[in-house]
Amino acid sequence: MDDVLIARALHVLAVVIWIGGVAMVTTVVLPAVRHGDLAADWLGVFRAIERRFVWQARTAIIIVGVTGLYIVVRAHLWGRFDFVEYWWMHAMVCVWALFAVGLFVVEPLIVDRHFQRWTSIQPDRSFAWLQRVHWFLLAISLITILGAVAGSQGMSFL
């Protein structure tokens, strides 16, 4: 079972990098961009930062997905999905899927094409929307992490 322990360690490390980055963008970068603390060109600053982080986030998401599936298969955890007490297992999959679709499909195919036009017309409104989306994603991520850590240690919220 050493392989499961290694997979779990990689899983947690990738979650820390991924969600830590989301927290940094949500609580530091977006407010600084919106207040013009970094430069007057909101979109340019955001894109410069996002371009450097997006591949870290995508790599972390892949690692989380692969290691998560490996742990479930190798440790025979499929049965947990049958019980509401393990809601956090479902939440982990849902949060992962939301980010995977967002980073690999929605962002490159939809947001990248339309966000620049929207920010040129309504910069404050577009960045306010972007920050709200990030706050929502961060909130559900933190709730899921709290539930997963507590639940994996035997604590039940139900």
C-alpha positions as CSV (number, residue, x, y, z in Angstrom):
1,M,0.0,0.0,0.0
2,D,3.0,2.3,-0.2
3,D,1.9,3.2,-3.7
4,V,-1.4,4.6,-2.3
5,L,0.5,6.6,0.3
6,I,2.7,8.1,-2.4
7,A,-0.4,8.8,-4.6
8,R,-2.1,10.4,-1.6
9,A,0.9,12.6,-0.9
10,L,1.1,13.7,-4.6
11,H,-2.7,14.3,-4.6
12,V,-2.5,16.6,-1.5
13,L,0.5,18.4,-2.9
14,A,-1.2,19.1,-6.2
15,V,-4.4,20.3,-4.4
16,V,-2.3,22.7,-2.3
17,I,-0.7,24.2,-5.4
18,W,-4.0,24.3,-7.3
19,I,-6.3,25.7,-4.6
20,G,-3.5,27.8,-3.1
21,G,-3.2,29.5,-6.5
22,V,-6.9,30.0,-6.7
23,A,-6.8,31.6,-3.2
24,M,-3.9,33.9,-4.2
25,V,-5.7,35.0,-7.4
26,T,-9.0,35.5,-5.6
27,T,-7.8,37.4,-2.6
28,V,-4.7,39.2,-3.8
29,V,-4.4,39.4,-7.6
30,L,-7.9,40.3,-8.7
31,P,-8.4,42.9,-6.0
32,A,-5.0,44.5,-6.9
33,V,-5.9,44.4,-10.6
34,R,-9.3,46.0,-10.0
35,H,-8.0,48.7,-7.9
36,G,-5.3,49.6,-10.4
37,D,-2.5,48.8,-7.9
38,L,-0.4,46.9,-10.5
39,A,-1.1,49.0,-13.7
40,A,-3.8,50.8,-15.5
41,D,-4.2,48.0,-18.1
42,W,-6.3,45.6,-16.0
43,L,-6.6,43.0,-18.7
44,G,-2.9,43.1,-19.6
45,V,-1.8,42.6,-16.0
46,F,-4.3,39.8,-15.4
47,R,-3.4,38.0,-18.5
48,A,0.3,38.2,-17.7
49,I,-0.2,36.7,-14.3
50,E,-2.8,34.2,-15.5
51,R,-0.6,33.0,-18.4
52,R,2.1,32.1,-15.9
53,F,-0.2,30.3,-13.5
54,V,-2.7,28.5,-15.8
55,W,-0.3,25.7,-16.8
56,Q,0.6,25.1,-13.1
57,A,-3.1,24.8,-12.3
58,R,-3.8,22.6,-15.3
59,T,-0.8,20.3,-14.4
60,A,-2.0,20.2,-10.8
61,I,-5.6,19.3,-12.0
62,I,-4.3,16.4,-14.1
63,I,-2.2,15.1,-11.1
64,V,-5.2,15.4,-8.8
65,G,-7.4,13.6,-11.2
66,V,-5.0,10.8,-11.9
67,T,-3.9,10.3,-8.3
68,G,-7.5,10.5,-7.0
69,L,-8.7,7.9,-9.4
70,Y,-5.7,5.7,-8.6
71,I,-6.4,6.0,-4.9
72,V,-10.1,5.1,-5.3
73,V,-9.3,2.1,-7.5
74,R,-6.3,0.8,-5.6
75,A,-7.8,1.3,-2.1
76,H,-11.2,-0.1,-3.2
77,L,-13.1,3.1,-2.3
78,W,-15.9,3.0,-4.9
79,G,-18.4,1.9,-2.3
80,R,-18.0,5.2,-0.5
81,F,-19.9,6.9,-3.3
82,D,-23.0,4.9,-2.2
83,F,-23.2,6.7,1.1
84,V,-24.2,10.3,1.9
85,E,-21.8,10.2,4.9
86,Y,-19.0,10.4,2.3
87,W,-20.5,13.5,0.7
88,W,-17.0,15.0,0.5
89,M,-15.9,12.2,-2.0
90,H,-18.7,13.5,-4.3
91,A,-17.7,17.1,-3.6
92,M,-14.0,16.4,-4.5
93,V,-15.1,14.9,-7.8
94,C,-17.5,17.8,-8.5
95,V,-14.9,20.5,-7.7
96,W,-12.3,18.7,-9.8
97,A,-14.7,18.4,-12.7
98,L,-15.7,22.0,-12.5
99,F,-12.1,23.2,-12.6
100,A,-11.1,20.7,-15.3
101,V,-13.9,21.8,-17.6
102,G,-13.3,25.5,-16.7
103,L,-9.5,25.4,-17.3
104,F,-9.4,23.0,-20.3
105,V,-12.7,23.9,-22.1
106,V,-14.5,27.1,-20.9
107,E,-11.4,29.3,-20.5
108,P,-9.6,28.6,-23.8
109,L,-12.7,28.2,-26.0
110,I,-15.1,30.8,-24.5
111,V,-13.6,33.2,-22.0
112,D,-10.4,33.9,-23.9
113,R,-12.5,34.8,-27.0
114,H,-15.0,37.1,-25.3
115,F,-13.5,38.4,-22.1
116,Q,-11.2,40.9,-23.9
117,R,-14.1,42.4,-25.7
118,W,-16.2,42.6,-22.5
119,T,-13.4,44.2,-20.6
120,S,-13.0,46.9,-23.3
121,I,-16.7,47.8,-23.0
122,Q,-17.2,47.3,-19.2
123,P,-13.9,46.7,-17.4
124,D,-15.2,47.1,-13.9
125,R,-18.3,44.9,-14.4
126,S,-16.3,42.2,-16.2
127,F,-13.6,42.0,-13.5
128,A,-16.3,42.1,-10.7
129,W,-17.9,39.1,-12.4
130,L,-14.6,37.3,-12.7
131,Q,-13.8,37.9,-9.0
132,R,-17.3,36.7,-7.9
133,V,-16.7,33.5,-9.9
134,H,-13.3,33.0,-8.3
135,W,-14.9,33.6,-4.8
136,F,-17.5,31.0,-5.5
137,L,-14.9,28.5,-6.7
138,L,-12.6,29.2,-3.7
139,A,-15.5,28.8,-1.3
140,I,-16.7,25.4,-2.6
141,S,-13.0,24.3,-2.8
142,L,-12.4,25.2,0.9
143,I,-15.6,23.6,2.1
144,T,-14.6,20.4,0.1
145,I,-11.1,20.4,1.6
146,L,-12.4,20.9,5.1
147,G,-15.0,18.1,4.6
148,A,-12.4,15.7,3.0
149,V,-9.8,16.2,5.7
150,A,-12.3,15.8,8.6
151,G,-14.2,13.0,6.8
152,S,-11.1,11.0,6.0
153,Q,-10.3,11.2,9.7
154,G,-13.7,9.8,10.7
155,M,-15.6,13.0,11.5
156,S,-19.2,13.0,10.2
157,F,-21.1,16.1,9.5
158,L,-24.4,14.3,9.1
